[in-house]
Amino acid sequence: MGGLEDLQWLLWVGLALLLGAVEVASLDLVFGMVAAAALVAALSAALGLSLPLQVITFAVAAFVLLALARPAVLRYVRPHLPLVATNADANVGQRAEVLEQVTARDGRVKLRGEVWSARTESGDVLLAGADVEVVRIDGATAVVRALPPADPPGRPAPGTSPSGPDPSPSPWSPS
C-alpha cells in the first residue's frame, strides 16, 4: 500500500467534517446522518478495506441511519424543542389599533407597524382608535376582538382612594 490508499480514511473524515458543517447550517439531521456514515466508511478504510467496500459500507450506513436512526432521533428531539411562532402566527395575541372601522366583514388595523385588513370575531363594530387583540390570522386578514379600554389618567385604580392607597393596615406592616 502507498500514498492515497493510506490516506483514504482521512478523506472520509474530511467528508464527514464537511457534511457536519452543512448539518449545522440546516439542522435537519440529514447531513448529520450522512456525516456519521462517512465516519463509518473512515473506520472501514482504517481497517484496510478496499475502496469499493468502503463505498458500500458508506451507502449501507447512510441508508440505515437515514431510515432508522433519524426518525427515532427526531421523535425524541422534537417534543423537547420550544416552538417559536413565526410569520403570521407570531401576530396572534398581539395588540393592534383600529385605523378604519372594523366590522364582521372588513376594516383596517395597524399591527406591528403594518396595516392589515381585519374583521371582528363576534360581529361587533369597532371604531377607529380602539385597541384590539388579534385572535387568529385568516389568510391576509387579522381576526380581532375588542380590548377593554385602559383606565384614563387621573382616575384612581380599584382599591385606592383619590388621595393615595387605601390606608387600611396590612398584616405584614409593623403595628
Buried (B, 14 or more C-beta within 10 A) or exposed (E): EEEEEEEBBEBBBEBBEEBBEBBEEEEEBBBBBBBBBBBBBBBBBBEEBEEEBBEBBBEEBBEBBBEEBBEEBEEEEEEEEEEEEEEBEEBBEEBBEBBBEBBEEEBBBBBEEEEBBBBBBEEBEBEEEBBBBBBBBEEEBBBBBBEEEEEEEEEEEEEEEEEEEEEEEEEEEEE
